[in-house]
Amino acid sequence: MEQAVLTARRLGTRELRIFLAVADARSMAKAAKVLGTSQPAVSKAIADMEHALGVRLLDRSPQGVEPTQYGRALLKCGIAVFSELNQGIKEIGFLADPTAGKVRIGCPDALAAGMIQVVMDRLLQKHPRMTFHIETTSLYRELRGRRIELVINRVPGSIVEEDFDAEILYHDSIVIVASANSPLMRRRKIRLAELVNEQWVMPKSDSPLWPPLIAAFHASGLKAPRATVTVSSFHARINLLVTGRFLSVRPASTLRFQGAAPLLKALPLTLPNSEEPVAIMTLKNRTLSPVARLFIEHAREVAKPLAKGNR
């Protein structure tokens, strides 16, 4: 224990910052340029750290440097240290001016255009100086890299990664949607067999919206429909759908946030086994910024009617 305390005293934020820069650049020379110092100073700092810890942190080669298993452990710790320090600085700023702050969120584009948009609007009415950064791809990688603070997304089954905390907001199902003006909307009952040859606009094949649709057709002994248009852009799909010539799939909850004159409506049929929880996911043992906590509070309020609808 005493040795650990002594070692910790020898390693300050300066040394950690140098190590993180070297690990990121994979080169001491490049790290020195980023840090605005000399390469000998960087090399000495790394050597001093390895001496203090009694292990090799970096493997050297003509191609550059690579963290060892000990280096990777320190890298993970160093990222967490600076993340917590930044959060502390943000909290001080928020306490000084609670109407300002930035929150970084990850969510699929359908949620960004629905529930998340409503949460942001409510917050901006109270705190007009708040700002938001939204990621819609590589959500869990961004969360693990601490580049965003929270993710709101559908969670397959009840599976959550071991390094995440999850709070379920509501349960959501997948529905088939069409333009509100589509002739299909005048029908009280529709069979899947009638939709096989319709024109479909779909997200990419790795989207979680695809499998429930395919499973429903297969369960009815039908061939899955062919996507006439495959496009990752949420807004491109919406623009095609409102023409009235296409069908698609969306989480049912997103239809709740379209306003008084909805552009899209769900067809009167149910996709079986498509319901999954929508949860707020955060990194375990990470201190959230005050604005992130404020965002989560408002997300809970916005989600309450959706949760009640599940009962």
N, C-alpha and C positions, 0 to 999 in steps of 0.2 A: 504493500500500500504506500509506504513512504517513498519507494522508488518511483511509483507511478506519479506521485505528487511532484517529485523533483523533476521528472521528465516533462510533465505538463508545464512546469515553470520555464523550462528552456525553450518550449515551443510556443511562440506567440502568434498573433494574427499575421504579422509580417511573414514569418516562415511559412505559415499555412497558405497565405496568398501566393507566395513564390512557388510552392509545390503545386498548387492548383493550376497556376499559369503554365508551368512546365508540363504537367500531365495533359492539359488541354492542347497545348501547341505541339506536344511530342518532340520538343526540341528546346534545349537550354538557350540557344542563340535567339530563336524566335521569341521565347518567353522574356528574355532580357529586353528586346525591343518593345514588347507590349508593356512591360513594367517601367520602361525608361531608365534602365540600369545597365551595368556591364555583365557580360557573360561570366567572367571570373567571380563576380559577386553572387550570381545565381548558383554557380557550381559549388561555391563555398557554403552557401546556405543549405543546399541539398545535402552536402557531405556532413555538415554539422547536425542536421536532422537525423541522418542515418546513424551517426555516431551516438547521438542522444538516445535513440530508440533501440540501437543494437541490432538493426535489421537493414537489409537493402530495400530501398523503396522503389528504385528504378533499375530496369535492365538497360544497359547501354549497348548500342550497335551502330554501325556506319549509317544506318537509315534513320537514327534518332533514338529516342528513349521510350520505354513502355513501362507503365506501373507494374510492379510485382504484385503478388497476392497481398503483401503487407501494404504496398502502395495503394491498392484498390480499397483496402479497408480505411486507410487514412483519407483517401479521396472522398469516400462516402461521408465520413465524419466531417471533413472540411467543408463540403457543400452544405451540410446541415448547419454547421456553426455560422457560416456567413448568411445563410437563409434566416436563421433565428435572429442574428444581429440586425439584418435589414428589417425584419418584422418589428423589432423593438424600436428602431428609428422611426418606422412608419407609425407605430402606436403613439410615440411622443408627438409626432406631427398631427395625428388625428385628434389627440387630446387638446392640442393647442388650437386646432380648427376642425371640429367634427363635421363640417359641411363639405370638406374636401377629402380626396383620397382616390386611389385607383384599385380596382379589383380585377383579377385575371381569372377567367372562367373557361371551362371546356364543356362543350355540349354539341350534339348533332345539329345540323342546320335547321331541321324541322322544329326543334325545341327553341333554337335561337330566334326563330321568326314567330314563335308562339309564347310559351310561358315565360321564357327569359326576357323577351321584349316587354312583357307586362310588368315583370319585377323591376326592370331598369326604369321604366316610365314612372312607376310609383316612387322609386328612390329619387329620381331626378326632380320630381315635384317638391320633395322635401329638402334635397341636398343638390341643388343645381350645379355645384362645382365638382361633383363626383365624376370620375371617368371609368370606362370599362374597356377591357381587352378580352375578346372572345376567340377561342380556338375551336375549330370544328373538325379537325383531323388529328390523328395520333394522340388522342386524348390522354391515355394512360401513360404513354411515354413522356408527354409534357408534364403530367402530374408528378411522376417519379423524378423528373429532372428539375422539379420545383420552379418551372417556368409559368405554371398556373397554380392557383390555390385550391381549386375544387372542380369537380366534374359532376354534371347532372346528366344522367343517361339511363337508358333501360339496362337492367342487369339480367342476363340470361339465368333463368331459374332463380335460385337464391345464392348463386356463386359470387363471391367477392374475393379479390386477391388478398393474400395474407397481410400485405403491407398497407392495405386501405381500411379505413373506417367507413361504414355505410349507414345512412339513415334513409329508410324508405319513405317517400312522400306519398305515393299512390300507386295503384296497379293500372296498367294500360294494355289495351288490346290493339291488334292491327285490323284496319278496316279497308275495304276497297272503296275508292273515291272516284268521283266524276264531277264534271261541271254542274253547278246548281241548275243550269238550264238544259242539261242533258235529257233527252226523251226517257232515258232509263229511270229518272227520278219520279216519273209519273206512275211507275209500277209499284205495286204493293209487295210483290213477291218476285224474286229472281232466282233462277237456278244457276249454279256454277257452269253447267254445260252450255248455257247460253252465252258465256263470256269468253270461251276458249278462243274464238276467232276475232274478238275485238282487238282494236289497236291499243297497245299498252306502252306507256312511258315509265321507265323504271330506273332506280338508282343502280349503281354498279353491282355486280354479282356477289360481292363480298358484303353487301349491306345486310343487316339483320332483318330488314323488312321482307326480303325475298323468301326465306325458308318457310314461314307460315303459309304464304300463298301457294307455293309449290306443294307443300304437304297437304293442303286442303284439296287441291285438284287431284293429287294422286290417291287420297283417301276416298274420293268419289269415283275412282276408276277412270279418271280423265288425264289426258296429256296436259302438262303444264303449258300455259300460254307463252307465246313468243314475244319478246320485247321488240316493238317496232322501233323505239328510240331508247337508248341507254345513255343516261347523262348524270353526272355527279352533282351538277348544279341544282339546288333546290328550286331556285327561282325560274330556271329554264323549264323544269317539270311543271311548275304552276302555270306558266304561260302557255304551255302546250295543253294542259288539262282544261283551261278555261275556254279553249276553242270548242269544246264539246265533242271532240272526236277521239279522245283518249281516256283510258282508265289507268289508275295507279293504286298504290297502297300507301297508307300513312298511319301513324299512331292515332288512335281515336281522340286522344286528349287534344291534339293540335287543332282539331276542328272547333274546339271550344273558344279559341282566341281569335276568331276571324272578324269579329265585330257584328254590327247589325245586319249587314248585307253580305252574307257568306258567299264566297266564290265557288267553294267546293262543298259537297255533301257526301255522306257515306251511303252506299247502296244497301238495301234492306236484306242483307244476309250476313252471317257471322262466320269468321274464320276460326275453327276450333283450335284450342290449345295455343292461342296466340297471346294470351295475357301474361305479362311480365311486370315485375316491379320497376318503378322509376325511382332512383335513389340519388342522394347527394353523397359523393365519395370524396374523402379527403385522405391525405397521407397520414398514417399513424405517427404519433409523437411529434407532429409538426404544429407549431403555434400559428394560428390563423391571424391575419391582420384584422383590425377592428372593422374595416369596411367589408371584408369577406364575411365576418360574423353578422354584420348588418344585412348583407345580401341574403344570407341563409335564413335569417329571421323573416324577411319579406317573402322569400321563396316558400317557406312553410305556410304563410298566410294565403298566398296565391293558390297553393296546391290543396288547401282545405276542401273546397267544393269538389275537387276531383276525387279526393280520398273518401268523402261522404258518398259520392256516386258509386263507390265500390261496395258499399254495405248492403 
